[in-house]
């Protein structure tokens, strides 16, 4: 009989428990220990803790585990405020003291800069912070119905598409942190169980945007109208093609600095932390050392969140945004605030824009606030202008570090850098960096 060679299978340890010591946090805020010469990533574990961990995933280069017991507890560990924290995927760091949040995030940025071979000592400035709770004014609430028609309203569980039923969220602003219970009562009474999600926005009025998967019937429409009156909500229906109000639609708006007011659409991107946003805009203007002779280019300008405040201090602001509807609203916001030294244009900043007429404007300062993908393509074109002063606001430190390396190679240096705690209790990091040639 022929004998066929079979490679020895590596011993499977998934499901087994081990005692390990946590050495550090990774970039996602997970504790990192070592077992069998492999890193073990352990959710909600902290450095210097001795933990009993159950292995949940085994790969060739790493393991993942779940805490079963903490034998030695870190002095930086705190009790989570939210009772949903163990399941809900909305927050990452409620078990870590707030002071250590900022230390973790600063180390995360510094580590990514070092990985991109940025060896300059980073000139850290004081972080922008606000209250660690009740800061978020906009959120998407998941809605799921089971086969019996029972509804779950909440946020996705960690690592799954299943929802955690939420009764209160401590990161939402006070006006909407307890909206789950009255909103679920409405959902329980609906005849048609065909809602994908609900956007909730708190400005001058609480606005709900209902993602309706099927046409809204008269009975459910009447129910939503009754809820509007009872709770003083504004209910908008999103059918996938357009968003319409059940009654007369009230404009959405928020305050910037110096009584400026920004109007937006329910589908528009806005900065979700009002207090931090105001501090961020003020710091941007201070760091740019604005003068009345300055001409500022504001790339990825959105609705004019930075542009309007800049325009009050300088000769001219040129705002560029990729989405035409956002450009139109930014122009309207400038007009509504009686600012006649702003121009807004649509352009794909990831494509060649040097031939655009606005690119010939003699701007001497630049502000960028790109999406998570960063701004490398825009910087590659911008570098030709040799602008002396450039301010970069980032919501993703990995692309920021990549882009910072590009600017440094082009002759810039980092003058200032600071964290912006836009997303407290989470691993997400916002950063502001001032570059000069």
C-alpha positions as CSV (number, residue, x, y, z in Angstrom):
1,X,0.0,0.0,0.0
2,X,1.3,3.4,-0.9
3,X,1.9,5.8,1.9
4,X,1.0,9.5,1.1
5,X,2.9,12.3,2.9
6,X,0.8,14.6,5.0
7,X,2.2,17.7,6.5
8,X,1.9,18.0,10.3
9,X,-0.9,20.3,11.1
10,X,-0.1,23.0,13.6
11,X,-1.7,22.6,16.9
12,X,-5.0,24.4,17.1
13,X,-5.5,26.4,20.3
14,X,-8.7,28.1,19.5
15,X,-11.0,27.8,22.5
16,X,-8.2,27.2,24.9
17,X,-7.4,29.6,27.7
18,X,-4.0,31.0,28.7
19,X,-2.5,33.4,31.3
20,X,-0.7,36.3,29.6
21,X,0.7,39.7,30.4
22,X,-0.4,42.7,28.3
23,X,2.6,44.7,27.0
24,X,1.0,47.6,25.1
25,X,-1.9,48.8,23.0
26,X,-2.1,48.5,19.3
27,X,-3.3,51.2,16.9
28,X,-6.9,50.1,17.4
29,X,-6.7,50.3,21.2
30,X,-6.5,46.5,21.7
31,X,-4.1,45.1,24.3
32,X,-1.2,43.1,22.9
33,X,0.4,40.2,24.7
34,X,2.6,37.4,23.4
35,X,1.9,33.6,23.3
36,X,4.0,31.0,21.5
37,X,6.1,33.8,20.0
38,X,3.0,35.4,18.4
39,X,1.2,38.6,19.3
40,X,-2.2,38.1,20.9
41,X,-4.6,41.0,20.3
42,X,-7.0,41.2,23.2
43,X,-10.0,43.6,23.1
44,X,-10.4,45.9,26.1
45,X,-7.2,44.7,27.8
46,X,-4.7,47.3,29.1
47,X,-0.9,47.4,29.4
48,X,0.6,45.7,32.5
49,X,-2.5,43.7,33.2
50,X,-2.3,40.0,33.8
51,X,-5.2,38.4,32.1
52,X,-6.7,34.9,31.5
53,X,-7.6,35.0,27.8
54,X,-9.6,32.6,25.6
55,X,-8.2,32.3,22.1
56,X,-10.9,33.1,19.5
57,X,-8.8,33.3,16.3
58,X,-5.5,31.7,15.2
59,X,-3.6,32.9,12.2
60,X,0.0,32.1,11.0
61,X,1.3,35.4,12.4
62,X,-1.1,36.4,15.2
63,X,-3.8,35.3,17.6
64,X,-6.9,37.0,18.9
65,X,-8.4,36.5,22.3
66,X,-11.2,37.4,24.7
67,X,-10.7,38.3,28.3
68,X,-12.0,35.7,30.7
69,X,-10.5,37.1,33.9
70,X,-8.2,40.0,34.9
71,X,-5.8,38.9,37.6
72,X,-3.8,42.1,37.9
73,X,-5.8,45.3,37.0
74,X,-4.2,48.4,35.5
75,X,-4.5,51.6,37.4
76,X,-5.7,53.2,34.2
77,X,-8.8,51.0,34.0
78,X,-12.1,52.6,34.8
79,X,-15.7,51.2,34.9
80,X,-17.5,51.8,31.6
81,X,-20.3,54.4,31.9
82,X,-22.5,52.6,29.3
83,X,-24.1,49.3,30.2
84,X,-24.1,48.4,26.5
85,X,-20.4,48.8,26.2
86,X,-19.4,45.2,26.2
87,X,-21.5,44.5,23.1
88,X,-22.0,47.8,21.3
89,X,-19.4,48.6,18.6
90,X,-19.9,52.4,18.9
91,X,-17.2,53.0,21.5
92,X,-13.7,51.5,22.0
93,X,-12.1,53.1,25.0
94,X,-14.7,53.5,27.8
95,X,-12.6,51.1,30.0
96,X,-9.6,53.5,29.7
97,X,-9.2,56.7,31.7
98,X,-9.8,59.8,29.7
99,X,-6.3,61.2,30.3
100,X,-4.9,58.0,28.9
101,X,-7.2,58.3,25.9
102,X,-5.1,61.3,24.8
103,X,-1.8,59.6,25.6
104,X,-2.8,56.6,23.5
105,X,-3.9,58.8,20.6
106,X,-0.7,60.9,20.7
107,X,1.4,57.7,20.7
108,X,-0.6,56.4,17.8
109,X,0.1,59.4,15.7
110,X,3.8,59.5,16.7
111,X,4.1,55.8,15.9
112,X,2.6,56.2,12.4
113,X,4.8,59.2,11.7
114,X,7.9,57.1,12.7
115,X,6.8,54.2,10.5
116,X,6.8,56.7,7.6
117,X,10.3,57.6,8.5
118,X,9.5,61.1,9.8
119,X,12.3,61.5,12.3
120,X,11.6,65.2,13.2
121,X,10.7,65.7,16.9
122,X,7.0,66.4,16.8
123,X,6.2,69.9,18.2
124,X,3.1,68.9,20.1
125,X,0.7,71.6,21.2
126,X,-2.1,71.5,23.7
127,X,-4.9,69.2,22.6
128,X,-8.4,70.4,21.7
129,X,-10.9,68.7,24.0
130,X,-14.4,69.1,25.3
131,X,-16.6,67.0,27.5
132,X,-15.9,63.3,27.1
133,X,-19.7,62.6,27.1
134,X,-22.8,63.9,25.4
135,X,-20.9,65.5,22.5
136,X,-22.2,63.8,19.3
137,X,-25.0,65.7,17.5
138,X,-25.6,63.3,14.6
139,X,-25.7,59.5,14.5
140,X,-27.1,56.6,12.4
141,X,-29.3,54.2,14.3
142,X,-29.7,50.7,13.0
143,X,-33.2,49.1,12.7
144,X,-33.7,45.4,12.4
145,X,-36.9,43.3,12.4
146,X,-37.0,39.6,13.2
147,X,-39.3,37.1,11.6
148,X,-42.0,37.7,14.2
149,X,-41.9,41.4,13.5
150,X,-40.1,42.5,16.7
151,X,-37.8,45.4,16.2
152,X,-34.3,46.1,17.5
153,X,-33.1,49.7,17.5
154,X,-29.5,50.5,18.2
155,X,-25.9,50.2,17.0
156,X,-24.0,47.3,15.5
157,X,-22.3,44.8,17.8
158,X,-18.5,44.6,17.8
159,X,-17.4,42.7,14.7
160,X,-20.9,41.8,13.4
161,X,-23.9,43.1,11.5
162,X,-26.2,42.3,14.4
163,X,-27.6,45.2,16.4
164,X,-27.3,45.8,20.1
165,X,-30.6,47.1,21.5
166,X,-29.9,50.5,23.0
167,X,-31.9,52.4,25.6
168,X,-29.6,55.3,26.1
169,X,-26.3,56.4,24.5
170,X,-24.0,58.5,26.6
171,X,-22.0,60.0,23.7
172,X,-25.0,61.5,22.0
173,X,-25.9,65.0,23.1
174,X,-28.5,65.3,25.9
175,X,-31.4,66.1,23.6
176,X,-31.1,62.8,21.7
177,X,-29.2,60.5,24.2
178,X,-32.5,59.0,25.4
179,X,-34.4,59.0,22.1
180,X,-34.3,55.2,21.7
181,X,-37.2,54.4,24.0
182,X,-39.8,56.8,22.5
183,X,-38.6,56.0,19.0
184,X,-38.9,52.3,19.5
185,X,-42.5,52.8,20.6
186,X,-43.2,54.4,17.3
187,X,-41.4,51.6,15.4
188,X,-43.4,48.9,17.3
189,X,-46.7,50.5,16.0
190,X,-45.8,50.7,12.4
191,X,-47.8,48.5,10.0
192,X,-45.0,48.2,7.4
193,X,-41.8,47.0,8.9
194,X,-39.5,48.3,6.1
195,X,-37.0,50.7,7.6
196,X,-33.3,50.3,7.0
197,X,-31.9,52.9,9.4
198,X,-32.7,56.3,11.0
199,X,-30.4,59.3,11.0
200,X,-30.9,61.5,14.0
201,X,-29.6,65.1,14.0
202,X,-29.8,67.6,16.8
203,X,-29.4,71.3,15.9
204,X,-32.2,73.8,16.6
205,X,-34.7,71.0,16.2
206,X,-34.4,67.2,16.5
207,X,-34.6,65.8,13.0
208,X,-35.1,62.1,12.1
209,X,-34.3,60.9,8.6
210,X,-36.2,57.6,8.0
211,X,-34.6,55.3,5.4
212,X,-37.8,53.8,4.0
213,X,-37.2,50.6,2.0
214,X,-40.8,50.5,0.7
215,X,-43.3,53.3,0.0
216,X,-44.7,54.7,3.2
217,X,-48.4,53.8,3.6
218,X,-51.0,56.3,4.9
219,X,-51.3,54.6,8.3
220,X,-47.6,54.8,9.1
221,X,-47.4,58.3,7.7
222,X,-50.1,59.4,10.2
223,X,-48.2,57.7,13.0
224,X,-45.0,59.6,12.1
225,X,-46.9,62.9,11.9
226,X,-48.4,62.2,15.4
227,X,-44.9,61.5,16.7
228,X,-43.7,64.8,15.2
229,X,-46.2,66.7,17.3
230,X,-45.8,64.7,20.5
231,X,-42.0,64.8,20.6
232,X,-41.4,68.0,18.6
233,X,-39.4,66.1,16.0
234,X,-39.0,66.9,12.4
235,X,-39.4,63.7,10.4
236,X,-38.0,63.4,6.9
237,X,-38.5,60.3,4.6
238,X,-35.6,59.0,2.5
239,X,-36.9,56.7,-0.2
240,X,-33.5,56.1,-1.7
241,X,-34.0,58.8,-4.4
242,X,-35.0,61.9,-2.5
243,X,-35.7,63.1,1.0
244,X,-39.0,64.7,1.7
245,X,-40.7,66.2,4.8
246,X,-44.0,65.0,6.1
247,X,-44.9,68.6,6.8
248,X,-43.2,71.9,6.2
249,X,-39.5,71.3,6.2
250,X,-37.5,73.4,8.7
251,X,-33.9,74.3,7.7
252,X,-31.0,72.7,9.5
253,X,-28.3,75.0,10.7
254,X,-25.6,75.5,13.3
255,X,-23.5,78.3,14.7
256,X,-19.8,79.0,13.8
257,X,-17.7,81.7,15.4
258,X,-18.7,85.3,15.5
259,X,-22.4,84.6,15.0
260,X,-21.8,83.0,11.6
261,X,-24.5,80.5,10.7
262,X,-24.1,77.4,8.5
263,X,-27.1,75.9,6.8
264,X,-26.9,72.2,5.7
265,X,-29.0,69.4,4.3
266,X,-29.8,66.3,6.3
267,X,-27.6,64.2,4.0
268,X,-24.6,66.5,4.2
269,X,-21.4,65.8,6.2
270,X,-21.0,68.0,9.2
271,X,-18.6,67.9,12.1
272,X,-20.4,66.0,14.8
273,X,-18.9,67.6,17.9
274,X,-20.1,71.2,18.1
275,X,-17.8,72.4,20.9
276,X,-14.7,70.9,19.4
277,X,-15.6,72.1,15.9
278,X,-15.7,75.7,17.1
279,X,-12.3,75.3,18.9
280,X,-10.9,73.7,15.8
281,X,-11.9,76.5,13.5
282,X,-10.5,79.1,15.9
283,X,-7.2,77.2,16.2
284,X,-6.9,76.9,12.5
285,X,-7.2,80.7,12.1
286,X,-4.7,81.3,14.9
287,X,-2.1,78.9,13.5
288,X,-2.4,80.4,10.0
289,X,-1.6,83.8,11.5
290,X,-4.1,85.4,9.1
291,X,-3.7,88.9,7.7
292,X,-6.1,91.1,5.8
293,X,-3.8,90.7,2.7
294,X,-3.9,86.9,2.7
295,X,-5.5,84.8,-0.1
296,X,-6.4,81.4,1.3
297,X,-7.1,78.2,-0.6
298,X,-9.5,75.9,1.3
299,X,-9.4,72.4,-0.2
300,X,-12.1,69.8,0.6
301,X,-14.1,72.8,1.9
302,X,-17.5,71.1,2.2
303,X,-20.2,73.5,3.3
304,X,-17.7,76.2,4.2
305,X,-17.1,75.1,7.8
306,X,-13.6,76.8,7.7
307,X,-14.1,79.1,4.7
308,X,-16.7,81.4,6.3
309,X,-14.6,82.1,9.4
310,X,-11.4,82.5,7.3
311,X,-13.2,85.0,5.1
312,X,-13.8,87.4,8.0
313,X,-10.1,87.7,8.5
314,X,-8.5,87.7,5.0
315,X,-8.7,89.3,1.6
316,X,-10.1,86.3,-0.3
317,X,-11.0,82.6,0.3
318,X,-11.2,80.1,-2.6
319,X,-13.0,77.0,-1.5
320,X,-12.8,73.8,-3.5
321,X,-15.1,70.7,-3.0
322,X,-15.7,67.6,-5.1
323,X,-19.6,67.6,-4.8
324,X,-21.4,70.3,-6.7
325,X,-24.4,70.3,-4.2
326,X,-22.0,71.1,-1.4
327,X,-20.4,73.8,-3.5
328,X,-23.8,75.4,-4.0
329,X,-24.6,75.3,-0.3
330,X,-21.2,76.7,0.6
331,X,-21.9,79.6,-1.8
332,X,-25.3,80.1,-0.3
333,X,-23.9,80.1,3.2
334,X,-21.4,82.8,2.3
335,X,-24.2,84.9,0.8
336,X,-26.4,84.3,3.8
337,X,-23.6,85.6,6.1
338,X,-23.0,88.6,3.8
339,X,-19.5,87.5,2.9
340,X,-18.6,88.6,-0.6
341,X,-14.9,87.6,-0.6
342,X,-15.6,83.8,-0.9
343,X,-15.6,81.8,-4.1
344,X,-16.5,78.2,-4.3
345,X,-15.7,75.8,-7.1
346,X,-16.3,72.1,-7.9
347,X,-13.3,70.0,-8.7
348,X,-12.0,66.4,-8.4
349,X,-9.0,67.1,-6.2
350,X,-7.7,63.6,-6.9
351,X,-7.4,64.4,-10.6
352,X,-5.5,67.1,-12.5
353,X,-6.9,70.5,-11.5
354,X,-3.9,72.8,-12.4
355,X,-5.7,73.9,-15.5
356,X,-8.7,75.2,-13.6
357,X,-9.1,79.0,-13.7
358,X,-9.2,79.3,-9.9
359,X,-5.8,77.5,-9.7
360,X,-4.1,80.7,-11.1
361,X,-5.2,82.7,-8.0
362,X,-2.2,84.0,-6.1
363,X,-3.0,82.3,-2.8
364,X,-0.3,82.3,-0.1
365,X,-1.9,80.0,2.5
366,X,-3.7,76.7,2.2
367,X,-6.0,74.7,4.4
368,X,-6.9,71.1,3.7
369,X,-9.5,69.0,5.5
370,X,-9.7,65.8,3.4
371,X,-11.7,62.6,4.0
372,X,-10.1,59.5,5.5
373,X,-8.3,58.7,2.2
374,X,-6.1,61.8,2.7
375,X,-4.9,64.3,0.1
376,X,-1.8,62.9,-1.6
377,X,-3.0,63.5,-5.1
378,X,-3.9,67.1,-4.3
379,X,-0.6,67.7,-2.5
380,X,1.4,66.4,-5.5
381,X,-0.1,69.2,-7.6
382,X,-0.1,71.8,-4.8
383,X,3.6,71.2,-4.2
384,X,4.3,73.0,-7.5
385,X,3.1,76.3,-6.0
386,X,5.6,76.2,-3.1
387,X,3.0,77.7,-0.8
388,X,4.9,79.0,2.4
389,X,2.2,78.0,4.9
390,X,-0.1,74.9,4.8
391,X,-2.5,73.7,7.5
392,X,-3.6,70.1,7.3
393,X,-6.7,68.8,9.3
394,X,-6.9,65.0,9.3
395,X,-9.4,62.5,10.5
396,X,-7.1,59.5,9.7
397,X,-3.5,59.4,11.1
398,X,-2.3,56.7,8.7
399,X,-2.9,58.8,5.6
400,X,-1.8,62.0,7.4
401,X,1.6,60.4,8.2
402,X,1.9,59.4,4.5
403,X,1.0,62.9,3.3
404,X,3.3,64.5,5.9
405,X,6.2,62.5,4.7
406,X,5.5,63.7,1.1
407,X,5.4,67.3,2.2
408,X,8.6,67.0,4.2
409,X,10.4,65.4,1.2
410,X,9.2,68.5,-0.7
411,X,10.9,70.9,1.7
412,X,8.3,71.5,4.3
413,X,8.7,71.1,8.1
414,X,6.2,70.6,10.8
415,X,5.8,73.8,12.9
416,X,2.9,72.6,15.1
417,X,0.9,69.5,15.7
418,X,-2.1,68.9,18.0
419,X,-4.8,66.3,18.7
420,X,-8.4,67.2,18.2
421,X,-10.6,65.0,20.4
422,X,-13.6,65.0,18.0
423,X,-14.6,61.4,18.8
424,X,-14.2,60.8,22.5
425,X,-14.4,57.2,23.8
426,X,-13.4,55.9,20.4
427,X,-10.1,54.9,18.8
428,X,-10.5,57.6,16.1
429,X,-8.0,60.4,16.0
430,X,-8.4,63.9,14.5
431,X,-5.1,65.9,14.1
432,X,-4.1,69.4,13.0
433,X,-0.7,70.0,11.6
434,X,0.9,73.3,10.5
435,X,3.6,73.0,7.8
436,X,6.0,75.7,6.6
437,X,8.6,75.8,3.9
